[in-house]
Amino acid sequence: MEMKKRINLELRNRAPEEVTELVLDNCLCVNGEIEGLNDTFKELEFLSMANVELSSLARLPSLNKLRKLELSDNIISGGLEVLAEKCPNLTYLNLSGNKIKDLSTVEALMEMKMMKMKRKMKLVHLKDMRRRRRKRKKMRMKMKQAQNWEREKRKWASHI
């Protein structure tokens, strides 16, 4: 099922302004981009787009109230800076199972998050960063302050 159709199905005769949670897992996104999701979803706090073959977040609308974003098992490899701009209240992000190969991809998001936003990321899951042939390893990164980020960066760099 295509993403647009899935969104219409998930609305269940509600207006987009009324929806606080939207689960679009396992639907098909065309050309690796978000379709059917727009700025009318003003109250959206939780969005799950796991395993939808998403490769780009360029078409992500502004979701000011979004707190949790599930993007696991997609083919995202970059462009995470969009999240800092479009989702200023994001506190949970799951990127496990994507094609992120370099820590700098996530680092740019973290630095923007610390400088521009009120809240800091509490948890970021990164899974299967470098070699797809290895079993997926769950890695967690918890940030409390900017000083902790430097320590975490060195820790992750030693694993790569």
Backbone torsions as a table, in degrees:
resi	resn	phi	psi	omega
1	MET	NA	136.4	-179.8
2	GLU	-74.4	156.0	-175.4
3	MET	-60.4	-42.0	179.9
4	LYS	-58.8	-46.6	179.9
5	LYS	-64.7	-39.5	-179.9
6	ARG	-64.7	-39.4	177.9
7	ILE	-62.4	-45.6	177.8
8	ASN	-60.7	-38.5	178.2
9	LEU	-66.7	-42.9	-178.5
10	GLU	-69.3	-22.9	178.9
11	LEU	-64.6	-32.3	178.2
12	ARG	49.2	54.5	178.1
13	ASN	61.7	23.9	174.8
14	ARG	-105.1	156.3	174.3
15	ALA	-77.4	147.4	179.7
16	PRO	-56.1	-29.6	-179.6
17	GLU	-66.8	-19.1	-177.4
18	GLU	-91.6	-14.8	-173.2
19	VAL	-80.1	127.3	177.0
20	THR	-108.3	-22.3	178.6
21	GLU	-131.4	136.9	-179.9
22	LEU	-140.3	120.2	-179.6
23	VAL	-113.7	114.6	-177.8
24	LEU	-116.6	22.8	-176.8
25	ASP	-56.8	141.3	172.6
26	ASN	65.9	14.1	173.0
27	CYS	-90.4	176.4	-175.0
28	LEU	-106.9	124.9	174.1
29	CYS	-101.7	136.3	-175.6
30	VAL	-80.9	132.6	178.9
31	ASN	57.9	23.9	176.7
32	GLY	71.6	16.5	-177.9
33	GLU	-120.9	158.2	179.0
34	ILE	-72.8	132.9	178.7
35	GLU	-132.4	138.5	174.8
36	GLY	89.6	-11.9	178.7
37	LEU	-97.0	126.9	-176.5
38	ASN	-139.7	-174.7	-175.0
39	ASP	-68.3	-9.2	-179.9
40	THR	-73.9	-12.7	177.7
41	PHE	-83.7	59.8	-172.4
42	LYS	-68.2	-29.3	-175.2
43	GLU	-96.3	4.6	-176.0
44	LEU	-63.8	122.0	179.9
45	GLU	-110.7	-26.0	-179.2
46	PHE	-133.5	127.1	178.3
47	LEU	-133.4	127.0	178.5
48	SER	-121.3	121.4	176.5
49	MET	-130.1	58.9	-179.3
50	ALA	-84.3	137.0	175.2
51	ASN	56.4	51.9	178.1
52	VAL	-117.1	10.8	-178.8
53	GLU	61.9	35.9	-179.9
54	LEU	-79.0	128.3	178.9
55	SER	-117.3	-14.5	-176.9
56	SER	-139.9	142.9	175.6
57	LEU	-105.8	13.1	-176.1
58	ALA	-60.0	-32.8	-177.7
59	ARG	-94.9	13.9	177.5
60	LEU	-68.6	125.8	179.3
61	PRO	-76.1	169.0	175.1
62	SER	-71.2	120.3	-179.6
63	LEU	-125.7	81.2	-172.1
64	ASN	-64.4	-26.9	-178.3
65	LYS	-96.6	-0.8	-177.9
66	LEU	-65.2	126.1	179.3
67	ARG	-111.3	-37.0	-177.8
68	LYS	-121.5	131.9	179.4
69	LEU	-132.9	120.8	-179.2
70	GLU	-106.4	113.3	-179.5
71	LEU	-126.0	27.9	-175.0
72	SER	-69.6	154.7	174.6
73	ASP	56.8	45.4	173.2
74	ASN	-116.4	-164.3	-179.6
75	ILE	-121.7	34.8	179.5
76	ILE	-73.0	131.6	178.2
77	SER	-124.5	-7.5	-179.6
78	GLY	-175.5	-168.9	177.6
79	GLY	77.4	22.6	-177.0
80	LEU	-76.0	-10.7	179.1
81	GLU	-59.9	-27.7	179.2
82	VAL	-57.3	-35.7	-178.2
83	LEU	-61.5	-38.4	-179.4
84	ALA	-63.7	-35.8	-178.6
85	GLU	-80.8	-44.4	-171.9
86	LYS	-87.1	-23.5	-176.3
87	CYS	-128.4	73.9	-173.2
88	PRO	-67.5	-19.1	-178.1
89	ASN	-105.3	15.5	-178.8
90	LEU	-64.2	127.1	178.6
91	THR	-120.2	-13.4	-179.8
92	TYR	-137.9	130.3	179.8
93	LEU	-140.1	125.6	177.5
94	ASN	-113.2	116.5	179.5
95	LEU	-115.4	17.1	-176.2
96	SER	-62.7	144.2	176.5
97	GLY	77.2	16.4	176.5
98	ASN	-97.4	-178.8	-176.4
99	LYS	-99.4	39.6	178.3
100	ILE	-79.9	119.5	-176.0
101	LYS	-106.5	-20.8	-173.0
102	ASP	-127.3	136.7	-179.7
103	LEU	-63.7	-26.1	-179.2
104	SER	-63.1	-25.2	176.9
105	THR	-60.3	-44.4	-179.6
106	VAL	-81.9	-32.1	-178.0
107	GLU	-60.2	-40.3	179.3
108	ALA	-59.9	-40.2	178.2
109	LEU	-66.3	-42.4	-178.9
110	MET	-64.5	-42.7	-179.4
111	GLU	-65.6	-42.2	177.1
112	MET	-64.2	-39.4	-179.9
113	LYS	-61.2	-44.1	-177.8
114	MET	-68.7	-38.5	-175.0
115	MET	-80.5	-40.0	-168.5
116	LYS	-101.1	-21.5	-169.8
117	MET	-111.4	157.0	-177.3
118	LYS	-69.9	-45.2	-177.0
119	ARG	-102.0	153.6	177.8
120	LYS	-99.8	154.8	175.6
121	MET	-62.8	133.1	178.0
122	LYS	-89.4	-37.5	-172.6
123	LEU	-153.0	133.1	173.8
124	VAL	-131.1	125.3	176.8
125	HIS	-96.6	131.7	173.7
126	LEU	-125.3	128.8	-176.2
127	LYS	-136.2	139.0	173.4
128	ASP	60.3	50.3	-173.3
129	MET	-70.6	-45.9	-167.5
130	ARG	-108.2	-56.5	-174.8
131	ARG	-114.7	121.4	-179.5
132	ARG	-73.5	-20.9	-178.8
133	ARG	-72.9	-25.5	177.1
134	ARG	-71.7	156.2	173.1
135	LYS	-64.0	146.4	-179.6
136	ARG	-64.8	134.1	179.2
137	LYS	-113.2	135.7	178.8
138	LYS	-88.2	125.3	178.7
139	MET	-124.8	135.6	179.1
140	ARG	-120.1	142.9	179.1
141	MET	-128.6	121.5	179.3
142	LYS	-118.5	128.8	-177.8
143	MET	-116.2	137.4	176.5
144	LYS	-117.3	-38.3	-178.3
145	GLN	-144.8	167.7	180.0
146	ALA	-63.2	-32.3	178.9
147	GLN	-65.7	-36.4	179.2
148	ASN	-66.0	-28.2	-178.8
149	TRP	-62.6	-42.5	178.7
150	GLU	-61.1	-42.6	178.1
151	ARG	-63.4	-43.2	179.3
152	GLU	-65.3	-37.7	-179.2
153	LYS	-62.5	-42.9	177.9
154	ARG	-65.3	-38.3	179.9
155	LYS	-62.5	-46.4	-179.5
156	TRP	-69.1	-36.7	179.8
157	ALA	-61.0	-33.4	179.5
158	SER	-72.5	-21.0	178.3
159	HIS	-83.9	-19.9	-174.6
160	ILE	-84.3	NA	NA
